[in-house]
Every structure is written in C-alpha cells, then in structure tokens.
Amino acid sequence: MTHSQTRLELNKILSACSEFAVLDGAKTALQALQPATQLKEVKALLATTEECSLLLYRYGTGKVEYFPPLLDELKRAKKGSTLSCGELLGVAALLRSARVAYSSIEGVTDEELPNVKRLIMHLAFERNLEDDIRSKILNDTQVSDFASAKLHSIRQEIKLLNERIRAKLGEYLTGDTAKYLQENIVTMRGDRYVLPVRTEYKRSVKGFIHDKSQTGATVFIEPEQVLEMNNELRSLVIDEKEEVERILHELSVRIGAISDGLISDMDILCTLDGFFARAEYGYKTKSSRPAVNDKGIIRIIKGRHPLIDKDKVIPVSLSLGEKYNFLLVSGPNTGGKTVTLKMTGLFCLMAMCGLFLPAAEGTEVGVFRSVFCDIGDAQSIEESLSTFSSHIKNIIEITKNADGNSLVLIDELGGGTDPEEGQALARAVTQYLLQKGAKGIITTHYTALKEFAYAVGGIENASMEFDAQTLQPLYNIKIGMPGASNALLISRRLGLNEQILNLALSNLSEGTKQFENILRQAEDSRIQAERERTEAQKVKREWQDKVAELNSEREKFRAEKEKFSFKAKSEAKRIISMRTAEAEELLSEIEKIFSQEEINQSDLIRARTLKNQLADKMYQTDEEERVSPEYLPLDTASLRVGDKVYVPAMDSEGIVRSLRTEKGEAEVEVNGIRARMKINSLLMPAPMPKNKDKKKGKTKFRPAEGVQVVKNLQAPLSPLHEINVIGLTVSEAIAEIDPFLDSAIISGIEEVKIVHGFGMGRLKKGIHEYLRTHMRVASYRLGVYGEGEGGVTFVKMK
C-alpha cells in the first residue's frame, strides 16, 4: 500500500470490503489488493463485479461455500504424504465448494455473465472422491466403521473380544479373588485390562504386573486367564490402525493425483469470492457501477464519501479533465474541501480495484497510472504529522514523477510557511503541473492563486458554499467561482473577542478587503439565486403535477362519456329489437288468419284489432316521450315555497323549502338533501295535458307557441334480473334474451334468470345452445329445488 493510497484511506475501504468475503484467502487478497492501471483490466474488474451482483441479487445463487486454507496439505498429498481426517474433510469442503459454484453459476442462462462463466470453466472437482471422503470420515479424528469391509470386521472382533475380557474379569470381581482387590473395578494400563490388587496379596493373584500406584499400596495385575485375550486384542488394535492408515492413504493418493487442479480451484474460488464481496459491499453502500476512461476525465454525480456516516454525508458533484485539468478549490475551513479532494482520489482508486462507487448513475472516473496526494490535515483518520518539510518532500516527489497519466491531489499547497513565499511557491507548482499535463485538485486560501486560476487556461476556480447569514458551511461545491475563506466570520461565530476581530480587520490590506468582499457578495447573490431557482422549480413541478392530474381527470371523463354512449346504443338496440319482435309477432298472427281457407266475421274483427295494435307501435316512441318528464323555464314571480322544481345539475326533481328572491336564490330539497341554488338555474314541470286523442287513447302534449320544452332523456331504466319466455319459439325467445343479456351486462348484473318452463324441452335446449356460444356468458345452470328446478336457467355473466 503506497503512501498516497494510505492517505486516501483505500486500506480502510478494502478492509471493509473484505468483511463480506467468505474465504480466508479472499480476505487476505482483498486487503492487499493493488489498483489496476490499465483501462481494459479495470473494465473487466467492474464488469465481473456487476455479474456477481446479478448472481446475488437477481438470481439468488449464493456466495462461495467456505473451505479452510489447504495449500500445504495439497502439496504434501502430491508428494505422497497421508492426510489426517480433518485435512481430508477440508479437501471435501473444497471439492463441494467448487462443485456448487460451478453448477449454480452454469445453471444461469443469462448471457450477461461472460466473465464469471469464463472463470468457473477451469474449476476441477470430483463428486465420487467428495462422497467417499464424506462417507468414510466422520470427523477430525474418526474413520467410519463402514469405510471398508475389513475395518468393519476388525472393529466387530474388537468389540466382541472386549466383552469377553470384561466378562472374564467380572468373575474376579465377584469370586474369591475379590478380597484381594484394592477396589472392586476393572481398569487399564498400557491398553491392557488389569485389576487393582493390594500389594500384600500380589502373589495371591496369578498374572503379569504392569504397574503400581504412587503410594505402593496397589499393584495392577493382568490375570493370566485374560493374558492371551489381551494379546489378541492388542493385535486387533494394531490391525485396525493399519487399516485406518490404509484408508487415509488411499484417499490421500487420490487427492494427490488431482492436487494441481485443486490448488487452481482454491485460486479461482478466492477470486470469485473477492468479486462477490465487492458486489455485496456495493449493495450495502448503495453504490453504482461507474464508467471509466483513460483520458483523465472525472465526472462525479452526487458522490458520497464511503467512510462518512451515510445519514450525515452530503452528496457532492464535480467534474474535471475535459475543459480544464485542475480544480482550485477555495472556501472556509470545515467547509468540506479536504473531504471532496480525498473522495475524488478514493473514487478513482476504488474503481481501479473493481469496486462500485457510492454515487449516482452517470458517474465516470479516469484510470491513472499514478495517484499522488499530499494531505497533512487533522481531518485524516490517522494523526497528522505534516510539517512544511514533509510537505515539500511530498511536493518534490509529485513534481518529479507526475505526468499526463497522473492524478495529483494537494491540500493547502504552499501552506505552513511565509504567506508571500507560500503563494509564490503554490503558483509555480501549479503552473508546472499544468505544463506536465497532469489532472488533479488543489485546495487553497491564497488570493494570488485564485487570481492566477482566472488568468491562465487549464485550471478552474471552485468554491465550497458558505451561508454568511447563519455562518454555517453548506458542504456543496460550485465550479466557476472562488470562495472567500471567511476566517474572521468563522472566528466570530466560534466566540473570538470582538476587539481582536476588529484589529485583525484593520490589518487587512484594502485590496484583500475588496477582493474578499466581492467574493462574499457574489457568493451570497449566487446562493440566493440558487434558492430562488430551486423554489421556481418546485412551483413548476407542482403545476406540472396539477396539469397531469387535470389530464387524468379529462381522460376519466372521456372514458365515462364513451361508457355512457355504449349504454345508450345498447339500450336503443334493445328497444328496437323488442319493437321489431312485437311487430313481427302481430304480422305473423295476421298472416295466419288470412291463410285460412274460410274467414268469418270474428276473424276479420281479430285481424282489424291486430292491425290497430300494429299501428299503435308506430306511435310508441311518442308515447314514451310523453311518459318521459318534460320541463319548462321557471316563472320566478310565481315560484312559491313547496313548489316542485327540476334541478338539471342533479338530474332530479325537488321541493322548494325557502326563497331569497333579493339574491335570486332558493333552498331546494332533493332526495333528502337540501342545497342552495340560483333560481334561474331551475326548471318547472310541464302542466298536465288537457287534449286527448280519443281514437288512439294517447295523450299528446302541445306547448304554447314560443315556449321551449326541456325533456329528460336520461331517465334511468331499472335493470331486470329475470325474463319469462314461456310460450315463445326458440327464435322468438332468443330475440328477447339477447337484448336482456346486453342490458344485464351494461348494468353490471352478475347473474340473471331465464324462465322457459318444462314443455317438450326444445325451448330449453335451444336457449342452452345459444348461451353456450355467447361470448359474454361465463356459465349457466338449471335451477335447483326451490328455484324452479328444470323450468328455469340461471346465467352467470363475465
């Protein structure tokens, strides 16, 4: 980690990122990561991080499974050494991790994962070896009884022999020998079963003495009757150990044969785990993938320093490398200059490490061969040890090595010495770096350096915003204008003696006073203009929302209008169909009468009656018009409390409850609701007609000449839930049912009832055939007991 990387705190970012890694090797690799300096390599790193982000958060594949570091173990296995149970289980974990990573990633068919799929193509794993290790090794110290048939047999023999030995020794505990024992137990010495015998009776128990107690009061004797059995047990234990060694060695040999592939697997999985850690770190910090270039262009949009609390950090936007190569940032202390400088360098280093940046979409940073910084402020996480000497030492290194592919970040250039000499030095260093073609940011309080940035090309002034009213920094950077240091204002806010402040102000030169005042006034004006612009944009957005809301309401009105038009057309179709069916029925009866061979007087009377009924159908519309309510303009002078009036705005009739003729208003009660309305907006019901057409039995209302008649053409029709077609033919019934169903659909009725009776069943069958092919019928069924049973059909509409 270079000095500049440490000062920019890249090590802390990498350490935080490594916490999301699973493997120990991946954690170590991330903490020691060095930024890539080639554009192609950086693009590949960022692309792979994005692919891992897709795997985690779109496809849910999961991260790399853990396995312990195994490099030394695999090298030993390759040389023929036998691995222990714990080491073998570690290899099994590696095999499983490689297998799971390959299968989960290969199972994703997304073509957006070329880098990750290219990475896993080199994974080597062997499922049979993994399963053998898992089945034969129980834990870090035990091999399964079923690891081999021979081992199972040996352990069974050992078990049986142990039982025989214990049984034989049990006889000593209960027989005559029991009186010679120190304790009535069986114990072991050197993997052999023995009895604790009192020293004075050691010759009374025949056998081999293996040990004695520290006090000498007890000797441990192996009775001669179990000596051979103990020898046999010893032999079986040796056989068991040899068989276990053979099993472990056999598995180790198989591992050694593929050890090179497994070592490669470790590297691949550590690399993959590192990219998964980068992706998760980016997700947790709400970061986005930046664009990168090798032209030194930096464009940060709402960038947030990742080491500052996300609830406190204020996003900063800046750019350089296109119209100008250097930013000269000025402004008050504690205003955020150093944080902005460090964030810019850190963002470039993070992107060069394949990390996403906590900034908005559209952020772009350059890929630099070298990143230099000189930051010696108290805002560094480490304690600052900066002096003018160390400052100059860093400047010497920067000016010696910086070129067109370098990013240079210098905080308080020329500080820590005589101000006049410091300004001259700062100006010279800046001019030299511009000639070198480097890119970067320099912070300063020097007025001469601010004036220099105005005079030459390639460098642009920038300032950290400061509110002179509240004397608080705003932590926003504005490019194009230098900032006043506001040292005296900040000192006043912090409580410095006013007399001292006045003396300090008097010591300023007139030129400095004027320059600082101009900067301060310009900054105040710009901040005020920015506030007004923000307010104007807010008002504009509010009006845009209102216009959008009005457009939405207009669209709803248009849809309601179309819906009403559809209802009206459907109702007209129903009425026409009904009138046509009735006329056809009358004509059919007339034709039936005249088709008879003999026509008598009653037939003629019947035919004449039918003819008159048919003629009446021609005036049916007029009759309906008569039935519909008709209204006349209101006579204001004759209006009285209790009169009935028509309210067009509510499409209803109401009763006048009170009058305020001086204001031209009336209180009208409509459907139980009282409302105050203008009298000239009301209508009066038309008077009852006085002439009748006695021949046709119809009432014709004829208004006086010049009187305008208003007709309520929107009188609602009550939707019917039931229709009776008993006695009609199939075609006649369908002609009635078709408009009936249309009316039900328009009215939003979900289920209707058709009464067709029982009869021969032809009418029911014909209606069901019609319903089966009707596009708006969801289902139909016959009635059940209590509903009409087979004489009715219930229809459910879509």
Buried (B, 14 or more C-beta within 10 A) or exposed (E): EBEBBBBBBBBBBBEBBBEBBBBBBBBBBBBEBEBBBEBEBBBBBBBBBBBBBBBBEEBEBEBBBBBBBBEEBBEBBBEEBBBBBEBBBBBBBBBBBBBBBBEBBBEBEEEEBEBBBEBBEEBBBBEEBBEBBBEBBBEEEEBBBEBBEBBBEBBEBBEEBBEEBEEBBEBBBEEEBEEBBBEEEBEEBEEBBBBBBBEEBBEEBEBEBBBBEEEEEBBBBBBEBBBEBBEBBEEBBEBBEEBBEBBBBBBBBBBBEBBEBBBBBBEBBBBBBBBBBBBBBBBEBEBBBBBBBBBBBBBBBBBBBBBEEEEEBBBBBBBBBEEBBBBBBBBBBBBBBBBBBBBBBBBBBBBBBBBBBBBBEEBBBBBBEBBBBBBBBEBBEEEEEBEBEBBBEBBEBBBEBBEEBBBBBBBBBBBBEEEEEBBBBBBEBBBBBBEBBBBBBBBBBBBBBBBBBEEEEBBBBBBBBBEBEEBBBBBBBBBEBBBBBBEBBBBBEEEEEEEEBEEEEEEEEEEEEEBBEEBBEBBBEBBEEBEEEEEEEEEEEEEEEEEEEEEEEEEEEEEEEEEEEEBEEBBEBBBEBBBEBBBEBBEEBBEEBEEEEEEEEEBEEBBEEBEEBBEBBEBBEEBEBBEEBBBBEBEEEEBEEEBEBBBEEBEEBBBBBEBEEEEEBBBBEBEEEEBEBEBEBBBBBBEEEEEEEEEBEBBBBEEEEEEEEBEBEEEEEEBEEEBBBEEBEBEBBBBBBBBBBBBBBBBEBEBBBBBBBEEEEEBBEBBBEBBEEBEEBEEBEBBEEEEBEEBBBBBEBE
